[in-house]
Amino acid sequence: MFFESFKITASAVSQIFFIAAIGYFLIKKEILGHEGLNALSCLVVEITLPILIFCQLLKDFRLDLYPNWWLLPVLSIIITVFGLLLAGVFVGFIHGQQHKAQFLSLIAFQNAGYLPLALIAAMFPNDKSGHLLTYLFLFLLGFNVVIWSLGAYILSFHENRKFELGALFSPPVIAILLSLAIIFLGLNRFIPDGVLKPLRLVGNCTLPLAMFVVGGSLAFVRLKRIDKKAMVFMVLTKLIIMPLLGLLIVLKLKITSLAGLLILIQLAMPPATSLSVIIRHYKKEDFLISQGIFIGHIASLITLPLFLSLYFTLVMIQ
C-alpha cells in the first residue's frame, strides 16, 4: 500500500517539477531574462491566479457546504506560528541577526500556493479536486496576509520600519474577498456563463505559468557559498520534523478529511519562493533565502512524496 501511494505521489511531484524545469532552462538559456520573469510573475500574481481563485470559489464555494470556512484562514496562521516556534528551537545554532531572521522565515513560510495548486491538479481528477482547491484558496486568504505583513516585517526589520497596510491586500487576497462578498450577497447567480467561461480559460493558465516562475526563480539562485549547517537544520526542521509532527497531530485528532490532507500538504511544502521577492523588494542582503528555497525544493522531491504516501497509507489503514 505504501509503495503504491509513493508511486502515485512521486509521479505527481515529478510532473510538477518537470514543468518547473522548463522555466529553469528558459532562464539558463537566456530565452527569458530577469525582467521577463518578473513580468511573468506579475501576470500570475496580478491576473491569472486572482481570476482562477474568483472562478473556482464562485463555482464550488457554498455557505451550506462550508459553514466553518473561516477556520481555514485561521489554520494558515496557526501553521505559520507553529513553524516559527519550531524554528525557534534551532535558531540558536544560526549565527548573525539577519541569518537568524532569514532562517525563521524559511521555516515559517511555505510554498503555500503554487506547488499545492499544481500538486492537487496532478493527483486528483477535475471532478474531485474542486473542494480541495476551495479549501486551498480559503487557506491562502490567511497565508497571503501573514506572509506580506509578518514575513515582510521579519525580513526587513529595522527600527524605523513602518507597517504597510496596502501590502495586506494583494490581488489574490482581493480576489478571495470579492468572491466571498459576491457569494454572501447572492450575486453569483447573476454572472452569466459568457463572462465566466473566458475567465476560466485565463485562470487555467495559472498552473504552468506559476511553475515557470518557480523554476525560473530557482535559476537565479547563487550556490557558491552554501551555509551547510543552516541548510541541514532547514531541511531537518522544515521538511522532516514539521510534516512528521503534523502527520502525528492529524492522525491523533482523526482529521482524515480533505482538511487533514491540506494540513499535511502545507506542512510538507518547501520554503516560499515569494520570500526572495520580499527580500529583493526591501534591498536586504540574501544570506540564506535563495539557497534555502533552492535546496528546499530539491529535497522536497523526496520528502513530499514520502509524507503524502505515509498519510494515504495510514489513513486507509484506519
Residue frames relative to the residue before (quaternion, step in Angstrom):
aa qw qx qy qz dx dy dz
M 1.0000 0.0000 0.0000 0.0000 0.00 0.00 0.00
F 0.6610 0.5108 -0.3113 0.4529 3.59 0.92 -0.94
F 0.7003 0.4791 -0.2842 0.4464 3.59 0.81 -0.99
E 0.6121 0.5325 -0.3488 0.4691 3.58 1.11 -0.62
S 0.6563 0.4954 -0.2994 0.4839 3.58 1.00 -0.88
F 0.6384 0.5299 -0.3250 0.4538 3.57 0.99 -0.83
K 0.6354 0.5356 -0.3256 0.4510 3.57 1.00 -0.84
I 0.6724 0.4986 -0.2963 0.4599 3.59 0.93 -0.90
T 0.7087 0.4583 -0.2646 0.4667 3.58 0.83 -1.02
A 0.6361 0.5236 -0.3305 0.4604 3.59 1.00 -0.78
S 0.6285 0.5295 -0.3273 0.4664 3.57 1.07 -0.77
A 0.6539 0.5093 -0.3108 0.4652 3.60 0.98 -0.86
V 0.6631 0.4993 -0.2999 0.4701 3.58 0.93 -0.92
S 0.6432 0.5302 -0.3177 0.4519 3.58 0.99 -0.84
Q 0.6232 0.5356 -0.3367 0.4598 3.59 1.02 -0.77
I 0.6472 0.5267 -0.3137 0.4531 3.56 0.97 -0.89
F 0.7222 0.4387 -0.2526 0.4714 3.57 0.82 -1.00
F 0.5510 0.5771 -0.4037 0.4476 3.59 1.19 -0.35
I 0.6553 0.4879 -0.3054 0.4891 3.58 1.00 -0.85
A 0.6422 0.5173 -0.3229 0.4645 3.58 1.00 -0.82
A 0.6109 0.5662 -0.3473 0.4309 3.59 1.08 -0.71
I 0.5859 0.5620 -0.3696 0.4520 3.59 1.13 -0.60
G 0.6580 0.4989 -0.2982 0.4787 3.57 0.97 -0.89
Y 0.6176 0.5558 -0.3307 0.4476 3.57 1.07 -0.79
F 0.7298 0.4271 -0.2429 0.4754 3.58 0.83 -0.97
L 0.5500 0.5838 -0.3986 0.4448 3.60 1.18 -0.42
I 0.6702 0.4680 -0.2812 0.5027 3.56 1.10 -0.75
K 0.6812 0.5063 -0.2970 0.4375 3.58 0.82 -0.98
K 0.7136 0.4161 -0.2419 0.5090 3.60 1.07 -0.71
E 0.4234 -0.7462 0.4179 0.2988 3.55 1.39 0.13
I 0.3147 0.7158 -0.5400 0.3114 3.55 1.12 0.73
L 0.7529 0.1636 -0.0787 0.6326 3.52 1.20 -0.73
G 0.2365 -0.7977 0.5428 0.1142 3.57 -0.77 1.03
H 0.7541 -0.3780 0.2765 0.4604 3.53 -1.33 -0.10
E 0.6725 0.4832 -0.3009 0.4730 3.58 0.92 -0.86
G 0.6341 0.5304 -0.3279 0.4573 3.57 1.06 -0.74
L 0.6476 0.5086 -0.3156 0.4716 3.57 1.02 -0.80
N 0.6321 0.5216 -0.3306 0.4681 3.58 1.02 -0.79
A 0.6461 0.5149 -0.3149 0.4673 3.58 1.02 -0.81
L 0.6469 0.5141 -0.3081 0.4715 3.56 1.03 -0.84
S 0.6389 0.5223 -0.3157 0.4684 3.56 1.02 -0.82
C 0.6483 0.5070 -0.3127 0.4741 3.59 0.98 -0.83
L 0.6201 0.5494 -0.3359 0.4482 3.57 1.03 -0.80
V 0.6796 0.4814 -0.2860 0.4739 3.59 0.96 -0.89
V 0.7294 0.4608 -0.2491 0.4400 3.56 0.74 -1.12
E 0.7850 0.3691 -0.1729 0.4664 3.56 0.91 -0.92
I 0.7844 0.3013 -0.1630 0.5171 3.62 1.16 -0.45
T 0.8106 0.3408 -0.2060 0.4293 3.59 0.20 -1.26
L 0.6721 0.4924 -0.3164 0.4535 3.63 0.90 -0.85
P 0.6526 0.4917 -0.3358 0.4687 3.66 0.85 -0.78
I 0.6512 0.5052 -0.3194 0.4676 3.59 1.01 -0.78
L 0.6283 0.5234 -0.3321 0.4700 3.60 1.01 -0.79
I 0.6495 0.5112 -0.3087 0.4707 3.59 0.93 -0.90
F 0.6530 0.5311 -0.3064 0.4446 3.58 0.89 -0.97
C 0.7069 0.4598 -0.2644 0.4681 3.58 0.81 -1.03
Q 0.6638 0.5208 -0.3116 0.4371 3.59 0.95 -0.88
L 0.6811 0.4786 -0.2942 0.4696 3.58 0.92 -0.88
L 0.6432 0.5095 -0.3305 0.4664 3.59 0.97 -0.75
K 0.6726 0.5078 -0.2873 0.4552 3.57 1.10 -0.72
D 0.8474 0.2456 -0.0725 0.4651 3.59 0.75 -1.05
F 0.6619 0.5276 -0.3308 0.4174 3.61 1.10 -0.49
R 0.0896 0.7573 -0.6406 0.0898 3.52 -0.95 1.06
L 0.5559 -0.6473 0.4075 0.3255 3.55 -0.93 0.90
D 0.6655 0.5019 -0.3209 0.4497 3.60 1.02 -0.71
L 0.6685 0.4767 -0.3013 0.4848 3.61 1.18 -0.51
Y 0.7886 0.2057 -0.0904 0.5723 3.59 1.14 -0.64
P 0.0084 -0.8476 0.5306 -0.0026 3.62 0.61 1.08
N 0.7487 0.3399 -0.1927 0.5355 3.58 1.15 -0.61
W 0.1368 0.8487 -0.5002 0.1040 3.57 1.12 0.71
W 0.6245 0.5820 -0.3327 0.4008 3.58 1.07 -0.77
L 0.5501 0.6204 -0.3982 0.3924 3.60 1.21 -0.34
L 0.6119 0.5850 -0.3511 0.4002 3.60 1.12 -0.60
P 0.6514 0.4610 -0.3373 0.4994 3.65 0.90 -0.69
V 0.6281 0.5236 -0.3347 0.4683 3.59 1.05 -0.73
L 0.6193 0.5570 -0.3301 0.4442 3.57 1.06 -0.82
S 0.6360 0.5339 -0.3353 0.4450 3.59 0.99 -0.80
I 0.6476 0.5050 -0.3151 0.4758 3.57 1.04 -0.76
I 0.6295 0.5361 -0.3287 0.4564 3.58 1.01 -0.82
I 0.6610 0.5033 -0.3093 0.4627 3.60 0.94 -0.87
T 0.6337 0.5224 -0.3288 0.4663 3.60 1.04 -0.74
V 0.6552 0.4963 -0.3027 0.4825 3.58 0.95 -0.89
F 0.6151 0.5460 -0.3316 0.4622 3.58 1.05 -0.81
G 0.6638 0.5016 -0.2974 0.4683 3.58 0.97 -0.87
L 0.6509 0.5149 -0.3154 0.4601 3.58 0.98 -0.83
L 0.6582 0.5056 -0.3087 0.4646 3.58 0.97 -0.84
L 0.6647 0.4929 -0.3028 0.4727 3.56 0.96 -0.86
A 0.6417 0.5168 -0.3202 0.4676 3.58 1.01 -0.81
G 0.6060 0.5816 -0.3440 0.4197 3.57 1.12 -0.69
V 0.5910 0.5734 -0.3617 0.4372 3.58 1.19 -0.52
F 0.7844 0.3415 -0.1484 0.4960 3.58 1.04 -0.83
V 0.5060 0.6903 -0.4210 0.3004 3.60 1.19 -0.34
G 0.5556 0.6223 -0.3826 0.3971 3.59 1.20 -0.43
F 0.6369 0.5253 -0.3236 0.4623 3.59 1.21 -0.44
I 0.6430 0.4977 -0.3099 0.4927 3.59 1.31 -0.23
H 0.2422 -0.7926 0.5484 0.1111 3.58 -0.84 1.00
G 0.7235 0.3928 -0.3244 0.4659 3.56 -1.05 0.85
Q 0.5221 -0.6801 0.4208 0.2964 3.56 -0.84 1.02
Q 0.6936 0.4568 -0.2764 0.4837 3.59 0.88 -0.92
H 0.6006 0.5510 -0.3498 0.4618 3.59 1.09 -0.70
K 0.6543 0.5157 -0.3056 0.4610 3.58 0.96 -0.89
A 0.6581 0.5130 -0.3080 0.4571 3.59 0.93 -0.93
Q 0.6874 0.4759 -0.2870 0.4676 3.57 0.94 -0.85
F 0.6036 0.5405 -0.3478 0.4717 3.58 1.11 -0.64
L 0.6427 0.5214 -0.3149 0.4647 3.59 0.94 -0.90
S 0.6708 0.5088 -0.2973 0.4503 3.58 0.94 -0.89
L 0.6346 0.5392 -0.3275 0.4464 3.58 1.01 -0.80
I 0.6941 0.4596 -0.2724 0.4826 3.58 1.04 -0.75
A 0.7213 0.4912 -0.2577 0.4148 3.58 0.89 -0.95
F 0.7978 0.2840 -0.1240 0.5171 3.59 1.00 -0.80
Q 0.1691 -0.8190 0.5472 0.0351 3.54 -0.55 1.25
N 0.5824 -0.5151 0.4726 0.4150 3.55 -1.32 0.15
A 0.0588 -0.8853 0.4613 -0.0063 3.54 0.45 1.30
G 0.7648 0.3959 -0.2027 0.4660 3.58 1.13 -0.51
Y 0.7449 0.4467 -0.2545 0.4253 3.56 0.45 -1.22
L 0.7408 0.4263 -0.2503 0.4549 3.59 0.62 -1.09
P 0.6578 0.4849 -0.3371 0.4675 3.66 0.83 -0.79
L 0.6125 0.5588 -0.3404 0.4435 3.57 1.04 -0.80
A 0.7077 0.4441 -0.2570 0.4857 3.55 0.85 -1.00
L 0.6314 0.5472 -0.3291 0.4400 3.58 1.04 -0.76
I 0.6547 0.5044 -0.3079 0.4712 3.57 0.93 -0.89
A 0.6582 0.5119 -0.3070 0.4589 3.58 0.96 -0.87
A 0.6908 0.4839 -0.2761 0.4609 3.58 1.05 -0.77
M 0.7309 0.4594 -0.2337 0.4474 3.59 1.05 -0.78
F 0.7969 0.2584 -0.1154 0.5337 3.57 1.06 -0.70
P 0.4972 -0.6326 0.4925 0.3318 3.61 -1.08 0.63
N 0.7104 -0.4945 0.2987 0.4020 3.56 -1.22 0.48
D 0.6890 0.4971 -0.2969 0.4359 3.59 0.96 -0.81
K 0.7281 0.4030 -0.2410 0.4993 3.62 1.22 -0.29
S 0.6295 0.5728 -0.3389 0.4010 3.59 1.19 -0.35
G 0.4867 0.7178 -0.4095 0.2831 3.59 1.21 -0.45
H 0.6992 0.4657 -0.2792 0.4650 3.59 0.78 -1.02
L 0.6654 0.5002 -0.3114 0.4583 3.58 0.93 -0.84
L 0.6330 0.5112 -0.3299 0.4787 3.60 1.05 -0.70
T 0.6155 0.5358 -0.3420 0.4659 3.58 1.06 -0.71
Y 0.6265 0.5210 -0.3198 0.4836 3.57 1.00 -0.84
L 0.6576 0.5308 -0.3080 0.4370 3.55 0.92 -0.95
F 0.6935 0.4790 -0.2925 0.4518 3.59 0.82 -0.94
L 0.6327 0.5034 -0.3316 0.4861 3.60 1.06 -0.67
F 0.5993 0.5474 -0.3383 0.4762 3.57 1.11 -0.72
L 0.6747 0.5191 -0.2875 0.4389 3.59 0.94 -0.94
L 0.5219 0.6276 -0.4191 0.3975 3.58 1.18 -0.41
G 0.7100 0.4203 -0.2469 0.5082 3.57 0.93 -0.90
F 0.6661 0.5371 -0.3159 0.4100 3.57 0.90 -0.94
N 0.6737 0.5015 -0.3085 0.4467 3.61 0.85 -0.92
V 0.6233 0.5248 -0.3401 0.4695 3.57 1.05 -0.71
V 0.6955 0.4896 -0.2797 0.4453 3.59 0.89 -0.93
I 0.7009 0.4761 -0.2999 0.4384 3.60 0.79 -0.94
W 0.7207 0.4210 -0.2627 0.4841 3.60 1.03 -0.72
S 0.6728 0.4089 -0.3147 0.5302 3.59 1.24 0.11
L 0.7696 0.3278 -0.1792 0.5177 3.58 0.42 -1.24
G 0.6513 0.5222 -0.3201 0.4480 3.59 0.94 -0.87
A 0.6670 0.4863 -0.2934 0.4823 3.56 0.94 -0.90
Y 0.6354 0.5380 -0.3246 0.4489 3.58 1.05 -0.76
I 0.6629 0.5083 -0.3076 0.4557 3.59 0.92 -0.91
L 0.7323 0.4473 -0.2432 0.4523 3.57 0.84 -0.98
S 0.7823 0.3319 -0.1608 0.5020 3.60 1.06 -0.66
F 0.3003 0.8180 -0.4641 0.1589 3.58 1.28 0.13
H 0.2515 0.6918 -0.6665 0.1174 3.49 -1.15 0.85
E 0.7197 -0.5067 0.2595 0.3974 3.56 -1.17 0.53
N 0.7584 0.3826 -0.2079 0.4851 3.59 1.01 -0.77
R 0.3520 0.7621 -0.4761 0.2619 3.56 1.30 0.22
K 0.1930 -0.7853 0.5805 0.0949 3.58 -0.83 0.98
F 0.4910 -0.6606 0.4863 0.2934 3.55 -1.02 0.82
E 0.2165 -0.7885 0.5682 0.0928 3.59 -0.84 1.04
L 0.3170 -0.7864 0.5039 0.1647 3.56 -0.23 1.31
G 0.6318 0.5713 -0.3318 0.4055 3.57 1.01 -0.82
A 0.5894 0.5971 -0.3698 0.3992 3.59 1.14 -0.58
L 0.5936 0.5879 -0.3643 0.4115 3.60 1.18 -0.48
F 0.7461 0.4011 -0.2062 0.4898 3.58 1.07 -0.73
S 0.0157 0.7943 -0.6005 0.0908 3.51 0.38 1.31
P 0.6891 -0.4910 0.3209 0.4256 3.64 -1.17 0.40
P 0.6486 0.4992 -0.3550 0.4517 3.69 0.88 -0.70
V 0.6418 0.5143 -0.3240 0.4675 3.59 1.02 -0.81
I 0.6450 0.5130 -0.3165 0.4697 3.59 0.96 -0.86
A 0.6395 0.5295 -0.3245 0.4531 3.60 1.00 -0.83
I 0.6530 0.5052 -0.3122 0.4701 3.59 0.98 -0.83
L 0.6797 0.4903 -0.2912 0.4613 3.58 0.85 -0.97
L 0.6498 0.5110 -0.3136 0.4673 3.58 1.00 -0.83
S 0.6481 0.5216 -0.3147 0.4570 3.59 0.95 -0.89
L 0.6719 0.4949 -0.2979 0.4636 3.57 0.90 -0.96
A 0.6377 0.5290 -0.3300 0.4522 3.60 0.99 -0.80
I 0.6536 0.5110 -0.3066 0.4666 3.58 0.96 -0.90
I 0.6690 0.4911 -0.2979 0.4717 3.59 0.98 -0.86
F 0.6570 0.5167 -0.3151 0.4495 3.60 0.91 -0.88
L 0.7137 0.4326 -0.2438 0.4941 3.59 1.07 -0.77
G 0.4563 -0.7146 0.4250 0.3171 3.57 1.30 -0.10
L 0.4263 0.7305 -0.4425 0.2979 3.58 1.20 0.41
N 0.4986 0.6877 -0.4200 0.3195 3.58 1.23 -0.31
R 0.6424 0.5401 -0.3404 0.4240 3.60 1.06 -0.59
F 0.6517 0.5126 -0.3162 0.4611 3.58 1.27 -0.22
I 0.5604 0.5876 -0.3979 0.4271 3.59 1.29 -0.07
P 0.3444 -0.7818 0.4791 0.2014 3.64 -0.46 1.14
D 0.6151 -0.5539 0.4220 0.3699 3.56 -1.24 0.51
G 0.5835 0.5974 -0.3643 0.4122 3.57 1.15 -0.58
V 0.6662 0.4452 -0.2885 0.5242 3.56 1.26 -0.39
L 0.7046 0.4957 -0.2718 0.4289 3.58 0.87 -0.97
K 0.6357 0.5650 -0.3469 0.3954 3.61 0.95 -0.80
P 0.6956 0.4306 -0.3060 0.4869 3.65 0.78 -0.82
L 0.6041 0.5471 -0.3598 0.4542 3.58 1.11 -0.60
R 0.6346 0.5258 -0.3318 0.4591 3.59 1.00 -0.78
L 0.6186 0.5451 -0.3455 0.4482 3.60 1.01 -0.77
V 0.6558 0.4892 -0.3030 0.4887 3.57 1.02 -0.81
G 0.6677 0.5166 -0.2990 0.4449 3.58 0.91 -0.92
N 0.6426 0.5461 -0.3227 0.4297 3.58 1.06 -0.72
C 0.5684 0.5837 -0.3820 0.4363 3.60 1.25 -0.21
T 0.4922 0.7171 -0.4086 0.2769 3.58 1.23 -0.43
L 0.6681 0.5483 -0.3272 0.3820 3.61 0.76 -1.01
P 0.7338 0.3914 -0.2804 0.4793 3.65 0.58 -0.94
L 0.6448 0.5255 -0.3347 0.4429 3.60 0.96 -0.78
A 0.6435 0.5266 -0.3180 0.4556 3.57 1.00 -0.84
M 0.6813 0.4703 -0.2949 0.4772 3.58 0.96 -0.80
F 0.5611 0.5560 -0.3848 0.4774 3.61 1.17 -0.46
V 0.6516 0.5154 -0.3082 0.4634 3.57 1.00 -0.87
V 0.6467 0.5143 -0.3194 0.4640 3.59 0.94 -0.88
G 0.6971 0.4699 -0.2748 0.4666 3.58 0.81 -1.01
G 0.6569 0.5105 -0.3082 0.4615 3.57 0.99 -0.83
S 0.6273 0.5353 -0.3298 0.4594 3.58 1.05 -0.74
L 0.6498 0.5199 -0.3156 0.4559 3.58 1.01 -0.81
A 0.6061 0.5774 -0.3528 0.4180 3.60 1.14 -0.60
F 0.6808 0.4796 -0.2909 0.4710 3.60 1.16 -0.46
V 0.4683 0.6926 -0.4381 0.3302 3.59 1.28 -0.09
R 0.2662 -0.7516 0.5847 0.1493 3.56 -0.97 0.90
L 0.1070 -0.8370 0.5366 0.0065 3.57 -0.57 1.17
K 0.3554 0.7665 -0.4780 0.2401 3.58 1.20 0.34
R 0.7938 0.1955 -0.0856 0.5695 3.57 1.02 -0.79
I 0.0084 0.8247 -0.5633 0.0502 3.55 0.34 1.22
D 0.3095 -0.7088 0.6037 0.1932 3.56 -0.95 0.92
K 0.2721 -0.8258 0.4710 0.1490 3.54 0.11 1.33
K 0.6568 0.5176 -0.3228 0.4433 3.58 0.90 -0.87
A 0.6684 0.4973 -0.3019 0.4635 3.57 0.90 -0.93
M 0.6699 0.5051 -0.3050 0.4506 3.59 0.98 -0.83
V 0.6154 0.5339 -0.3457 0.4655 3.59 1.06 -0.71
F 0.6845 0.4664 -0.2851 0.4823 3.58 0.90 -0.92
M 0.6155 0.5437 -0.3501 0.4505 3.60 1.08 -0.66
V 0.6786 0.4765 -0.2905 0.4776 3.60 0.84 -0.96
L 0.6515 0.5250 -0.3128 0.4494 3.57 0.94 -0.91
T 0.7299 0.4391 -0.2408 0.4653 3.57 0.84 -1.00
K 0.7592 0.4334 -0.2135 0.4361 3.54 0.73 -1.16
L 0.8203 0.3057 -0.1189 0.4685 3.56 0.81 -1.02
I 0.7365 0.3576 -0.2370 0.5230 3.60 1.23 -0.15
I 0.7503 0.4000 -0.2409 0.4680 3.60 0.56 -1.13
M 0.6669 0.5177 -0.3176 0.4318 3.62 0.84 -0.92
P 0.7213 0.4083 -0.2867 0.4804 3.65 0.70 -0.90
L 0.6080 0.5524 -0.3626 0.4401 3.60 1.09 -0.62
L 0.6707 0.4671 -0.2943 0.4953 3.59 0.92 -0.88
G 0.6331 0.5346 -0.3287 0.4530 3.57 1.03 -0.75
L 0.6367 0.5249 -0.3191 0.4662 3.57 1.00 -0.84
L 0.6604 0.5032 -0.3060 0.4659 3.59 0.95 -0.89
I 0.6569 0.5083 -0.3091 0.4632 3.61 0.98 -0.84
V 0.6511 0.5218 -0.3085 0.4568 3.58 0.94 -0.93
L 0.6859 0.4687 -0.2809 0.4806 3.57 0.95 -0.87
K 0.6427 0.5322 -0.3222 0.4471 3.58 1.00 -0.82
L 0.7343 0.3900 -0.2149 0.5124 3.57 0.99 -0.88
K 0.3688 -0.7650 0.4492 0.2774 3.57 1.38 -0.03
I 0.2922 0.7260 -0.5522 0.2873 3.55 0.91 1.02
T 0.1214 0.8418 -0.5091 0.1321 3.56 0.39 1.24
S 0.4690 0.6565 -0.4524 0.3799 3.56 1.25 0.35
L 0.7474 -0.3409 0.2842 0.4944 3.57 -1.27 -0.31
A 0.5865 0.5791 -0.3716 0.4272 3.59 1.11 -0.61
G 0.6401 0.5253 -0.3209 0.4598 3.59 1.02 -0.79
L 0.6492 0.5072 -0.3091 0.4752 3.55 1.00 -0.83
L 0.6462 0.5181 -0.3221 0.4585 3.59 0.96 -0.83
I 0.6229 0.5409 -0.3355 0.4548 3.59 1.00 -0.81
L 0.6916 0.4715 -0.2865 0.4662 3.57 0.84 -0.95
I 0.6196 0.5422 -0.3447 0.4510 3.59 0.97 -0.81
Q 0.6884 0.4813 -0.2890 0.4594 3.57 0.86 -0.94
L 0.6773 0.4916 -0.2941 0.4615 3.59 0.96 -0.80
A 0.7047 0.4615 -0.2604 0.4718 3.59 1.15 -0.55
M 0.5061 0.6783 -0.4094 0.3407 3.59 1.27 -0.12
P 0.4981 -0.6266 0.5014 0.3284 3.61 -1.16 0.58
P 0.7207 -0.4422 0.2944 0.4454 3.63 -1.24 0.17
A 0.5907 -0.6080 0.4191 0.3253 3.54 -1.20 0.69
T 0.4416 -0.6908 0.5070 0.2658 3.58 -0.90 0.92
S 0.5919 0.5920 -0.3683 0.4045 3.60 1.14 -0.51
L 0.4949 0.6422 -0.4367 0.3899 3.60 1.24 -0.20
S 0.6411 0.5124 -0.3275 0.4681 3.58 1.05 -0.70
V 0.6078 0.5390 -0.3456 0.4697 3.59 1.13 -0.65
I 0.6597 0.5186 -0.3014 0.4527 3.56 0.94 -0.92
I 0.7056 0.4689 -0.2839 0.4490 3.57 0.82 -0.95
R 0.6204 0.5108 -0.3448 0.4851 3.59 1.15 -0.56
H 0.6310 0.5590 -0.3292 0.4255 3.55 1.01 -0.85
Y 0.7622 0.3563 -0.1902 0.5059 3.59 0.95 -0.85
K 0.4273 -0.7545 0.4246 0.2605 3.57 1.36 0.32
K 0.3490 0.7070 -0.5238 0.3224 3.55 0.89 1.00
E 0.5354 -0.6253 0.4554 0.3391 3.56 -1.10 0.68
D 0.3660 -0.7492 0.5211 0.1820 3.55 -0.88 1.03
F 0.0929 -0.8241 0.5585 0.0133 3.57 -0.15 1.31
L 0.8413 0.1117 0.0026 0.5289 3.58 0.81 -1.05
I 0.5431 0.6848 -0.3970 0.2801 3.60 1.08 -0.66
S 0.7131 0.4657 -0.2811 0.4423 3.61 0.65 -1.06
Q 0.6993 0.4529 -0.2861 0.4733 3.56 0.83 -0.93
G 0.6215 0.5410 -0.3408 0.4527 3.59 1.10 -0.63
I 0.6418 0.5135 -0.3137 0.4754 3.57 1.03 -0.83
F 0.6795 0.4995 -0.2930 0.4505 3.57 0.86 -0.99
I 0.7159 0.4431 -0.2600 0.4728 3.59 0.70 -1.08
G 0.6241 0.5500 -0.3369 0.4410 3.58 1.05 -0.74
H 0.6784 0.4805 -0.2948 0.4711 3.58 0.93 -0.84
I 0.6437 0.5075 -0.3289 0.4690 3.59 1.00 -0.74
A 0.6723 0.4981 -0.2970 0.4601 3.59 0.91 -0.92
S 0.6366 0.5561 -0.3293 0.4207 3.60 1.08 -0.73
L 0.4859 0.6422 -0.4402 0.3971 3.59 1.24 -0.20
I 0.7178 0.3814 -0.2259 0.5369 3.58 1.19 -0.58
T 0.7302 0.4685 -0.2650 0.4208 3.58 0.73 -1.08
L 0.6430 0.5485 -0.3350 0.4165 3.61 0.97 -0.79
P 0.6848 0.4412 -0.3060 0.4927 3.65 0.80 -0.83
L 0.6054 0.5789 -0.3529 0.4169 3.58 1.08 -0.71
F 0.7420 0.4096 -0.2412 0.4727 3.59 0.73 -1.01
L 0.6143 0.5219 -0.3565 0.4724 3.60 1.06 -0.58
S 0.6390 0.5177 -0.3220 0.4689 3.59 1.03 -0.77
L 0.6285 0.5238 -0.3275 0.4726 3.57 1.01 -0.80
Y 0.6455 0.5266 -0.3202 0.4511 3.57 0.97 -0.87
F 0.6976 0.4694 -0.2859 0.4597 3.59 0.74 -1.03
T 0.6564 0.5196 -0.3155 0.4468 3.59 0.98 -0.80
L 0.7136 0.4568 -0.2572 0.4648 3.57 0.84 -1.02
V 0.6385 0.5202 -0.3298 0.4614 3.60 1.03 -0.73
M 0.6671 0.4909 -0.3023 0.4719 3.57 0.96 -0.84
I 0.6168 0.5376 -0.3473 0.4581 3.60 1.09 -0.68
Q 0.6698 0.4882 -0.3024 0.4707 3.55 1.00 -0.85
